């Protein structure tokens, strides 16, 4: 009878612990985020408490050195295409041939400037079209990458569910009917807490591995 009571209590406690581990396995990233948020909150409260105590305890005060930094203004220059037409002036009493020649030279100069402006406009248009094509290609690549990441996330979620379901199932089973499991004849009831503990250990190993991968993949400052 004492053995049955012990096994029943063991089932109950192992079931509760396994269920807790199962809840962590279901959302490992959320658990890690919750842990970091909690530790950051405690760290902030520790600093605030230290600052308050430093008002009354001089040995807790820290020297603060403020360095002034000079700021420099940056100016941005934008290239623009401008056409400048210089006016040709001639003397009113100049001969007709001289005035015609001056006007012809002026027209030639204007044509050259117009051609230059046209060339620059064409180059700018071609450059913008190339930029637009590059952006379109980049957008397409990013869309494909986003779709791939979404599919990978779905597969990862399915894998997490596959790992978490046995752990949660053993936790519910052991904590839900501990007496019935303990009363299974021929000592077979001991198999369930052993399997539950094994599932919990497997879940812990997975969560630790997931946390290690996140730490390694986190960009270093």
N, C-alpha and C positions, 0 to 999 in steps of 0.2 A: 504493500500500500504506500509506504514511504517512497519507494522507487517510482511508483506511478505519479505521486505528487511532485517529486523532483523533476521527472521528465515533463510533466505538464507545465511546471514553472519554467523549465528550460525552453520548451517550445514557445511559450508566451514571450519570453525575453528575446530569444533568438528571432522570433517573428517580428517583434517591434524593431529590433536593430536592422534586420534585413529589409523591412519596409522603408526605413529611413534611408538606407543605402540605395534602395530602388528609386526613391524620389530624387536622389542626387544623380543617379545614372540617367534618369529620364531627361534632365536638363543640366548637363555638366557645365556648359558655358554660363547659364544663368546662375548656377551655384558659385562658380568662380567669380562672376561679376558681383554677386551679393557679398561674397567674402571680402573682395577688394574694397567695395563701398563701405562695409562695416569697419575694416581696418583703417581706411582713410578717415572715416568719421571719428574713430577713437584717437587717431593721431592728431587730428585737428583739435579735439577737446583737450588732449594732453598739452599741446602748445598753448592753448588759451588759459588753461589752469596754471601753467608755468608762468605765463606773462602776468597773471593776476597775483600770484604769490611773489613774483619779483618786485612788486611794489612795496612789499613789507620785508622781504628777505634779500638783502643786497647781494649775497653770493650767487643768487640765481640770475642776476642781471647780466646781459650780454652787451658788449661794446658794438655799437652800430656805426659804421663809417659810410657816409653818403658821398659819393663821387658825382660831381656835376659833369655832364657830357654836353659838348657843343653839338648843335644840330646844323647840318648844312642843307641848304635848299637845292633841290635838283630841278633843272629846267629841261623840259622835253621839247625837242625840235621836230617839227613836221615838215616833210618835203612837199612842196606844192609846185605845180607847173604854171608858170606865168609867162605871158607874152608881152614883151615891151616893144612898142613901136615908136621909134624916134622920128620926130618931125623934121623934114627937110625944108630948109628955108633958102630962098634965092632972092636976089635983088629984083625989084619990080622992073627995072630997066634992062635986065639981062636979056640977051638974044633968045629967040624962040627955040633954036636948036639946043642951047645950053639948058633951058628950062625943061625941054623934052628929055634930054639926057639925064638930068637930075631926077625927073619923075620916073624914068625907066629904071634907074638904079634903085630908087626908093621902092618901086613895085617888086623888083627882084629881091630886095632885102626882106620885104614883107612876105613874099612867097616862101623864102627860106625859113623864116620864123614860123610860118604856118605849118610847113612840112616838119619842122623840128617838134612843134607842139603835137602834131598828129602822130609822129613816131612815138613820143613819150606817152601819149594817151593809149596807143595800141599796146606798148610794153606794159603799162599799168593794168590795162584790161586783161592781157594775157596772164600777168602775175596774179591778179585777183581770181581769174578762172582756175589757175593752178591751185591756189590756196583753197578755193571752194571744192575742187576735186579731191584734194588731200583730206579736207575735213569730212567729205562724204565717205571716203574710203575708211577713215578712222572711225566714223560713226558706225559703219557697217561692221568693222572688226570688233568694236566695243559691244555692239548688240549681240554678235555671235558669242563673245566671251561672257556676257551677262547671262545669256541663255544657258551656256555650259555650266556656269557657276550655280544657276538655279537648279539644274538637273543634279549637279553634284551635291547641293544642299539637300535635295529631296532624298538622294541615296543615303546621305549621312544621317538624316532624320530616321529613315527606315532602319538603318543599322543600329542607331541608338535605341529605337523601340524594341528591336529584336534582342538587344542585350538587357534592356530594363525589364521587359515583361516577365521573364523567369524569376528575377530577383523580387519584383513586386508580388508576383504570384505566390512565391514561397513565404513572403512576409505576411500576406493576407491569410494564407492557409495555416501557418503556425500560430499566429496570434488570434485567429478566428475560432479555431476548434482545437485548442491544445489538449483538452481532456480526451477527446475522441482519438486523437493521434497517439496519445500516451497509452491508451487502452488497447491498442492493436496487439494481438497475441504474438508469441514467439520472439518478442523483442524487436519486431520490425518497426516499431514507432521511433526507435533511435535513428533510423535511416533519415527521417525527415529533417530533424535539426542539423544533422551533419550536412545534408544536401543544401539546406538553407544557409548554413555558415559558409559552405563552399561558394554558393552563388553570391553571397555578400562580399567575400574576399575577391572574387572575380570582378565584381562591380567596383570595388575600391581600387583594384589594379587598373581598371579601365579609366576611372576618373583621374587617377594620378598621372597616367600616361597622357590623357587629354590635356591636363594642366601643363605638363612638361612641354608638349608640342606648342601650346599657346605662348609659353614663356620664350621658347626658342624662336618662334616666328614673329614675336613682337619686335618692332624696329627699335634699335638702340639710339638713345639720345646722343 
